[in-house]
């Protein structure tokens, strides 16, 4: 099943090597500023003359003290976004627990996952389930790390034995960002324009609303790589999760933000999940202090929907649970054919309570399974 960006292949993360400076920071540069100037629409609709899209981000150097001495060992992937999420977790722990503020008390361990190692094939062709989490989970179970920080949309709907995921940090903006050097929105792209994305969810919704556009679905790589490709003219536009751009302080690259109605997000998009061993009460207590319950319930509802559908990595699936002004849960779900010719949608409303929300997610999934009929998920 699609989890959902667990089906998105991360390509080589950097265009040139990462250099650790003596000050303990990393400058990750995607490309130079030598490209010709072109109009650029900012995220707030202001047209500016910007010669290129910035694809750089400062990432703090991982703690150099030995992990044996650390009170908490955090496991994470090594991409700039994954590191930003790990450092956000560290800072939140320090803010609540003063004993963790001492230098070296928290060690960040970078773990290369299968999804990071296999760069030549789409993730759907090599399994798609847990390809960005498997090695990190193994390190957790083996005791090499104490907690694992994941993008929740990379986490399969099942958890490995001996692990629990008791904590979700407060969710970031779930919407998708449209980025282009020549157009203000998807609707403004001329017929035949190529949009780059590695997400079948995005591809199907783009083609459903704008069938005159084309989609380059092998548009792989991390944020920096994709922005470099856009700047080089490989595609006319791309879509990225706004949450990631915010965490990387790269929102100046955003041309416009797509509404939930125009582009339903991936299940658990914008949410960070933190796992620990099921028998580690100390870590479970630390994580309980970080948990944002509203986010945890929303993610649980969406994942119940995804689990019920049990779609393959080749099935575009989207789902989003939120709290309305009256405190109720509003859930929206979607499945589609990869070419966007068939899109099935549903919605639910009910109490913002765990059991009710799980039931809503499962019920919505069953409805779409019934509507889809035999063969719909056999892509």
C-alpha positions as CSV (number, residue, x, y, z in Angstrom):
1,X,0.0,0.0,0.0
2,X,1.1,3.6,-0.5
3,X,2.1,5.2,2.7
4,X,2.2,7.7,0.8
5,X,5.6,9.2,0.0
6,X,7.2,5.8,1.0
7,X,6.5,5.2,-2.7
8,X,8.6,8.2,-3.7
9,X,12.2,7.6,-4.6
10,X,14.8,9.9,-3.0
11,X,17.6,10.5,-5.5
12,X,21.1,11.6,-4.7
13,X,20.6,14.3,-2.0
14,X,23.2,16.8,-3.0
15,X,24.7,18.3,-6.2
16,X,28.0,18.8,-4.5
17,X,29.5,17.4,-1.3
18,X,28.4,18.5,2.1
19,X,31.1,20.4,3.9
20,X,31.1,20.6,7.6
21,X,32.3,24.0,8.8
22,X,34.3,24.6,12.0
23,X,31.2,26.3,13.4
24,X,29.2,23.1,13.3
25,X,26.9,23.9,10.4
26,X,26.4,22.4,7.0
27,X,25.6,24.4,3.8
28,X,23.7,22.2,1.4
29,X,23.8,23.8,-2.0
30,X,21.6,22.6,-4.8
31,X,22.9,24.8,-7.6
32,X,24.5,28.1,-8.4
33,X,22.9,31.4,-9.1
34,X,24.3,31.7,-12.6
35,X,21.1,30.9,-14.5
36,X,19.3,33.6,-16.5
37,X,16.7,35.7,-14.8
38,X,13.0,34.7,-15.2
39,X,9.8,35.9,-13.7
40,X,8.8,34.2,-10.5
41,X,5.6,34.3,-8.6
42,X,6.0,34.2,-4.9
43,X,3.7,32.2,-2.5
44,X,1.7,35.3,-1.9
45,X,1.2,36.2,-5.6
46,X,3.8,38.9,-5.9
47,X,5.7,38.7,-9.2
48,X,9.4,39.1,-8.7
49,X,12.4,38.9,-11.1
50,X,14.3,36.1,-9.5
51,X,17.0,34.4,-11.5
52,X,16.8,31.1,-9.8
53,X,15.1,29.1,-7.1
54,X,17.1,28.8,-4.0
55,X,18.0,25.2,-3.2
56,X,20.1,25.6,-0.2
57,X,19.5,25.0,3.5
58,X,21.7,25.2,6.6
59,X,21.7,22.0,8.5
60,X,23.4,21.7,11.9
61,X,26.2,19.2,12.2
62,X,25.2,16.0,14.1
63,X,26.6,15.8,17.7
64,X,30.2,14.6,17.7
65,X,30.2,13.1,21.2
66,X,30.1,9.4,21.3
67,X,26.6,8.0,21.3
68,X,27.5,5.6,24.1
69,X,27.6,8.6,26.5
70,X,24.3,10.1,25.3
71,X,21.1,9.9,27.4
72,X,19.0,9.7,24.2
73,X,20.2,8.4,20.8
74,X,17.9,9.6,18.0
75,X,17.9,7.7,14.7
76,X,17.1,9.5,11.5
77,X,17.7,9.5,7.7
78,X,20.4,11.9,6.6
79,X,18.5,14.2,4.2
80,X,18.3,17.9,5.1
81,X,14.6,17.6,5.8
82,X,15.0,14.4,8.0
83,X,17.8,16.1,9.9
84,X,15.7,19.2,10.4
85,X,13.0,17.0,11.9
86,X,15.5,15.3,14.2
87,X,16.8,18.6,15.5
88,X,13.2,19.8,16.0
89,X,12.7,16.8,18.2
90,X,15.9,17.4,20.1
91,X,15.0,21.0,20.8
92,X,11.6,20.1,22.0
93,X,13.0,17.5,24.3
94,X,15.6,20.0,25.7
95,X,12.9,22.6,26.2
96,X,10.9,20.3,28.5
97,X,13.7,18.3,30.1
98,X,16.6,20.4,31.4
99,X,18.8,17.4,32.0
100,X,18.9,16.9,28.2
101,X,20.4,20.3,27.6
102,X,23.9,19.3,28.5
103,X,26.2,18.9,25.5
104,X,26.2,15.4,24.2
105,X,23.1,14.3,26.2
106,X,21.3,13.8,22.9
107,X,23.1,12.1,20.0
108,X,21.7,12.1,16.5
109,X,22.6,9.0,14.5
110,X,22.2,9.1,10.7
111,X,21.0,5.8,9.2
112,X,20.9,5.1,5.5
113,X,17.7,3.3,4.4
114,X,16.9,1.1,1.4
115,X,15.1,4.0,-0.1
116,X,18.3,6.1,0.1
117,X,20.5,3.4,-1.3
118,X,18.5,2.3,-4.4
119,X,18.5,5.3,-6.6
120,X,17.9,3.8,-10.1
121,X,14.4,2.3,-9.7
122,X,11.0,3.6,-8.6
123,X,10.1,2.5,-5.1
124,X,7.0,0.8,-6.3
125,X,9.2,-1.6,-8.3
126,X,11.3,-2.6,-5.2
127,X,8.5,-3.0,-2.7
128,X,7.4,0.4,-1.5
129,X,6.6,-0.6,2.1
130,X,8.9,0.9,4.8
131,X,11.8,1.6,2.4
132,X,12.6,4.8,4.4
133,X,12.0,3.3,7.8
134,X,13.2,-0.4,7.8
135,X,16.8,0.1,8.7
136,X,15.9,2.8,11.3
137,X,13.4,0.4,12.9
138,X,16.0,-2.4,13.0
139,X,18.5,-0.1,14.7
140,X,15.8,0.8,17.3
141,X,15.0,-2.9,18.0
142,X,18.7,-3.7,18.3
143,X,19.3,-1.0,20.8
144,X,21.6,1.1,18.6
145,X,19.2,4.0,19.0
146,X,16.6,4.9,21.6
147,X,14.0,6.7,19.5
148,X,13.3,7.0,15.8
149,X,12.1,10.1,14.1
150,X,10.1,9.5,10.9
151,X,8.0,11.5,8.5
152,X,4.7,9.8,9.2
153,X,3.7,9.5,5.5
154,X,6.7,7.2,5.1
155,X,5.6,4.9,7.9
156,X,3.7,1.7,6.9
157,X,0.3,1.2,8.5
158,X,1.9,-1.7,10.5
159,X,4.7,-1.2,13.1
160,X,7.5,-3.8,13.6
161,X,7.2,-6.0,16.6
162,X,8.8,-4.6,19.8
163,X,8.2,-1.0,18.8
164,X,5.5,1.6,19.5
165,X,4.9,5.0,18.0
166,X,3.3,7.0,20.9
167,X,4.2,10.5,19.8
168,X,3.3,12.8,17.0
169,X,4.7,16.3,17.0
170,X,2.3,19.1,16.2
171,X,1.4,18.9,12.5
172,X,2.7,21.4,10.0
173,X,0.7,22.8,7.1
174,X,-0.6,19.8,5.2
175,X,-1.1,21.5,1.8
176,X,1.0,21.1,-1.3
177,X,3.0,24.0,-2.8
178,X,3.1,24.8,-6.5
179,X,6.5,26.0,-7.7
180,X,7.2,27.4,-11.2
181,X,9.4,30.0,-12.9
182,X,6.8,30.8,-15.5
183,X,3.2,30.4,-14.1
184,X,1.3,31.4,-11.0
185,X,-0.7,28.2,-10.7
186,X,-1.5,24.9,-12.3
187,X,-4.4,26.5,-14.1
188,X,-2.0,29.1,-15.7
189,X,0.3,26.5,-17.3
190,X,-0.1,26.2,-21.1
191,X,-1.4,23.0,-22.5
192,X,1.3,20.4,-22.9
193,X,3.4,21.8,-20.0
194,X,5.3,19.2,-18.0
195,X,4.9,19.0,-14.3
196,X,7.4,17.0,-12.3
197,X,6.4,14.8,-9.4
198,X,7.3,11.4,-8.1
199,X,3.9,11.1,-6.3
200,X,1.1,9.2,-8.0
201,X,-1.3,11.0,-5.7
202,X,-0.3,14.3,-7.1
203,X,-0.1,13.0,-10.7
204,X,-3.6,11.6,-10.7
205,X,-5.2,14.8,-9.2
206,X,-3.3,17.0,-11.6
207,X,-4.4,15.1,-14.6
208,X,-8.0,14.8,-13.3
209,X,-8.3,18.6,-13.1
210,X,-5.9,19.6,-15.9
211,X,-5.9,16.8,-18.5
212,X,-4.1,19.0,-21.0
213,X,-0.9,18.9,-18.8
214,X,1.7,16.3,-18.8
215,X,3.4,14.7,-15.8
216,X,7.0,13.6,-15.5
217,X,6.5,10.9,-12.8
218,X,10.2,10.0,-12.4
219,X,10.9,13.5,-11.0
220,X,12.9,12.1,-8.1
221,X,15.2,13.5,-5.5
222,X,15.1,15.5,-2.3
223,X,13.9,19.1,-2.2
224,X,17.2,20.6,-3.4
225,X,17.5,18.2,-6.3
226,X,14.0,18.8,-7.5
227,X,14.4,22.6,-7.4
228,X,17.6,22.3,-9.3
229,X,15.9,20.3,-12.0
230,X,13.1,22.9,-12.2
231,X,15.6,25.7,-12.5
232,X,17.4,23.8,-15.3
233,X,14.1,23.6,-17.3
234,X,13.6,19.9,-17.0
235,X,10.0,20.6,-16.1
236,X,7.8,23.7,-16.1
237,X,6.6,23.3,-12.6
238,X,6.6,20.9,-9.6
239,X,4.6,20.3,-6.4
240,X,6.2,19.9,-3.0
241,X,4.9,19.5,0.5
242,X,4.6,22.9,2.1
243,X,5.5,21.4,5.5
244,X,8.9,20.3,4.3
245,X,9.6,23.7,2.8
246,X,8.6,25.4,6.0
247,X,10.9,23.1,8.1
248,X,13.8,23.9,5.7
249,X,13.0,27.7,5.8
250,X,12.6,27.6,2.0
251,X,9.1,29.0,1.5
252,X,10.4,31.9,-0.6
253,X,10.5,29.3,-3.4
254,X,6.7,28.8,-3.2
255,X,4.7,30.3,-6.1
256,X,1.3,29.4,-4.7
257,X,-0.3,27.1,-2.3
258,X,-2.9,24.6,-3.4
259,X,-6.1,24.3,-1.4
260,X,-7.2,21.1,0.1
261,X,-10.1,20.9,-2.4
262,X,-7.7,21.2,-5.3
263,X,-5.1,18.8,-4.0
264,X,-6.0,16.4,-1.2
265,X,-2.8,15.7,0.8
266,X,-1.1,12.4,1.4
267,X,-2.1,10.4,4.5
268,X,-0.2,11.9,7.5
269,X,1.4,14.6,5.4
270,X,3.1,17.3,7.5
271,X,3.3,15.0,10.6
272,X,6.4,13.8,12.4
273,X,6.2,10.5,14.3
274,X,8.6,9.3,17.0
275,X,8.9,5.6,17.8
276,X,10.6,3.8,20.7
277,X,10.9,0.2,21.9
278,X,7.7,-1.1,23.5
279,X,9.6,-2.1,26.7
280,X,11.4,1.2,27.1
281,X,9.3,3.1,29.7
282,X,11.8,5.9,30.1
283,X,11.7,6.8,26.4
284,X,8.0,6.3,26.3
285,X,7.6,8.9,29.0
286,X,10.0,11.3,27.2
287,X,7.9,11.0,24.1
288,X,4.6,11.4,25.9
289,X,5.7,14.8,27.0
290,X,6.1,15.8,23.3
291,X,2.9,14.3,21.9
292,X,0.4,16.6,20.3
293,X,-2.9,14.7,20.8
294,X,-4.9,16.5,18.1
295,X,-2.3,15.5,15.5
296,X,-2.0,11.9,16.8
297,X,-5.8,11.4,16.4
298,X,-5.9,12.9,13.0
299,X,-3.0,10.7,11.8
300,X,-4.7,7.6,13.3
301,X,-7.9,8.4,11.4
302,X,-6.1,8.8,8.1
303,X,-4.0,5.7,8.6
304,X,-7.1,3.6,9.4
305,X,-8.5,4.8,6.0
306,X,-5.2,3.8,4.3
307,X,-5.0,0.4,6.0
308,X,-8.6,-0.4,5.1
309,X,-8.0,0.4,1.4
310,X,-4.8,-1.7,1.4
311,X,-3.8,-0.2,-1.9
312,X,-0.6,-0.9,-3.6
313,X,2.2,1.6,-4.2
314,X,0.7,2.1,-7.6
315,X,-2.6,3.3,-6.2
316,X,-3.1,7.0,-5.7
317,X,-4.6,7.5,-2.3
318,X,-5.1,10.7,-0.3
319,X,-6.8,11.4,3.1
320,X,-7.0,14.3,5.5
321,X,-8.7,14.6,9.0
322,X,-9.1,17.9,10.7
323,X,-11.0,19.6,13.5
324,X,-13.7,22.1,12.5
325,X,-14.8,25.2,14.4
326,X,-17.2,23.1,16.5
327,X,-14.6,20.6,17.5
328,X,-15.7,17.8,15.3
329,X,-13.6,15.7,13.0
330,X,-13.9,16.3,9.3
331,X,-12.4,13.5,7.2
332,X,-11.9,13.6,3.4
333,X,-10.6,10.6,1.5
334,X,-9.8,9.9,-2.2
335,X,-8.6,7.1,-4.4
336,X,-7.9,7.5,-8.1
337,X,-6.7,5.7,-11.2
338,X,-3.0,6.7,-12.0
339,X,-4.1,8.6,-15.1
340,X,-6.6,10.6,-13.3
341,X,-9.6,9.5,-15.4
342,X,-11.4,8.0,-12.4
343,X,-11.4,9.7,-9.0
344,X,-13.5,8.5,-6.1
345,X,-14.0,10.7,-3.1
346,X,-15.8,10.5,0.2
347,X,-16.1,12.4,3.5
348,X,-17.1,11.8,7.1
349,X,-18.0,14.0,10.1
350,X,-18.0,12.9,13.7
351,X,-16.7,13.4,17.3
352,X,-13.0,14.2,17.6
353,X,-12.3,11.1,19.7
354,X,-10.0,8.2,19.0
355,X,-12.4,5.4,18.6
356,X,-14.9,7.5,16.6
357,X,-12.1,8.7,14.3
358,X,-10.7,5.2,13.7
359,X,-14.2,4.1,12.8
360,X,-14.7,7.0,10.4
361,X,-11.4,6.2,8.6
362,X,-12.2,2.5,8.2
363,X,-15.8,3.2,7.1
364,X,-14.6,5.7,4.5
365,X,-12.1,3.2,3.2
366,X,-14.8,0.5,3.0
367,X,-17.1,2.8,1.0
368,X,-14.4,3.6,-1.6
369,X,-13.5,-0.1,-1.9
370,X,-17.1,-0.8,-2.7
371,X,-17.3,2.0,-5.2
372,X,-14.0,1.1,-6.9
373,X,-15.0,-2.5,-7.6
374,X,-12.9,-5.4,-8.7
375,X,-9.6,-4.6,-10.4
376,X,-9.4,-1.0,-9.4
377,X,-6.3,-1.5,-7.2
378,X,-4.6,-3.9,-9.6
379,X,-2.4,-1.4,-11.3
